[in-house]
Amino acid sequence: MRAFNVLLSIVVSLAIALLVFEGGLRIMRLGPPKTLNQFDSALGWSKVPGKKVTRKTSEYEVTFEFNEQGLRDDPMADVSKPEGTYRVIALGDSFTLGFGVNRENLFVDHLEEWWSAEERRIEVINTGTEGYSTDQCVAWLEEHGEEYDPDLVLLFPYENDLYWNGQQDYFGKQKPAYSEDGKRITGTLTDTKPKKWTQDWALTSMLFKDQVDQSAHFFKPGEASIPKEFGALLNETPDWFQPSLAGTKGALKALKQASNKLGARAVVVPIPSHSVVDAKYREEVGNKRLGLSSGDWQPDKPVKTFLNLAAEVGLDALDPTSALAAATAGGTETYYWDDWHINEAGTKELARFLHYDLDKMGVFPTGHTATTTVDIDSFVADSGGAGLPFWQKLFLTLWLILTVSYALTYRDEAIWLPPIKVALLLSAVFGLFLGVAKLTTMLSPGQVQLLMGAIVIGVIGLVLYKMGSRIVTMCELLKAFVLRGHWYLMPMVVVLLTIGSLLVVAASSPLIAPFIYTLF
């Protein structure tokens, strides 16, 4: 019995240590990836029906929730089109999905609400899916278009679509592709990256992370190696990019064929990048991220490429660049800065552009035109741009709580000292974490993994160094409890030793103390 208790003590101790490490990794945002998608034998991947996922970054916090059909849309038990309704299908990637905004701020939902306010029976189905290229959007229409019976198909491609339209593999995952004549050249796809149990835990996902050779998707136009998808921006299109242009043209031809078969009109609306509408951002991207001079690339070239290819295959197209650029020039931030997606203000401006220009194009038949004049400002509040980033909100919240706590604890100090001391402490902590986060955006995935591993090893090494001979004492204490078989006391012992160790390290170094005290 004693041997069993000893074994149980060891198991409990190890389990607690692993859980503490797991929790630490998740706090550092190194937890298991939160995926929205599942394997799809026709499309490569599709969203998981009924799934709900919340993602946080320094700029936003967004909750994704999908209906029974795996769409970020209203519940839809029956997908058949209601009588007398004009149905619009929105095809696209993360921009259409609404990557950086919550459901109430999707531009497709703004449009639907606007048309409803104008007493027009127009319904919008949002099929946007993270990571999709143009060919996957078209494949979705071929696979599901008939059951949804659209009257209008809006395709919202983004600049990185151009490169991936020429690929049948997306970082190890199979995807559909089209030949230049509009024929799908891929059949039933195979799940080459099935989910493993190791992906459910931060620790195991780091230790057993799938290594995908990404070198084939990078090139070196200057001093830095950058993703090949940026080849669409270069003044001189590389020879290796030609198959991608052919695949894009083929996908657009297939879009026209599928829309005609469904009796629907198709309109291509390429989404411009942040660099196109904001000169300040353009300079940072060109110099710091791409390593290109202003004379080597054209940020608006991808949009022009889509517009030209759409014209070649006989598709209607709209260009929202001027509308978004005008809003940005007027002082409204329409895109996030670190993330490349449009923000709440951007979705509002995009909806405004689409509403008026689709009407000018005359896509809506009699009975579905506006019967009353309504402006988007009457039902969508002005977001004032991106608003305060998440990290600033967190900083201010912690500053207020810690300042009050500090002032109440140390009543003999001058009243002006607590807010200054707490602000300096939090600035040091946030500066380190934000600096590391910024650095990760400038490194390749492999380099990020090495950096995070080095940080974890460095922190553990520092703790062990500062603890010194106390480590021996801690080990002897743990050994005593294990040998006595007091497994039921192990959780308390491990927690006390962990907290005690952190306090010892904090007391031994004024440079480390702010980070540990902030943690507490």
Buried (B, 14 or more C-beta within 10 A) or exposed (E): EEEEBBEBBBEBBEEBEEEEBBEBBBEBBBBBEEBBBBBBEBBBBBBBEEBEBEBEBBBBEBEBEBBEBBBBBEEEEEBEBEEEBBBBBBBBBBBBBBBBBBBEBBBBBBBBBBBBBBEBBBBBBBBBBBBBBBBBBBBBBBBBBEEBBBBBBBBBBBBBBBBBBBBBBBBEBBBBBBBBEBEBEBEEBEBEBEEEEBBEBBBBBBEEBEEBEEEEBBBEBEEEEBBBBBBBBBEEBEEEBEBBBBBBBBBBBBBBBBBEEBEBBBBBBBBBBBBBBBEEBBEBBBEEBBBBEEEBBBBBBBBEBBBEBBEEBEBBBBBBBEBBBBBBEEEBBBBBBEBBBBBBBBBBBBBBBBBEBBEEEEBBEEEBEBEEEBEBEEEBEEBEBBBEBBBEEBBEEBBEEBBEEBBEEEEEEEEEEBBEBBBEBBEBBBEEBBEBBEEBEEEBEBEBBEBBEEBBEEBEEEBEEBBEEBBEEBEEEBEEBBEEBBBEEBBEBBEEBBEEBBBBBBEEEEEBBBBBBBEE
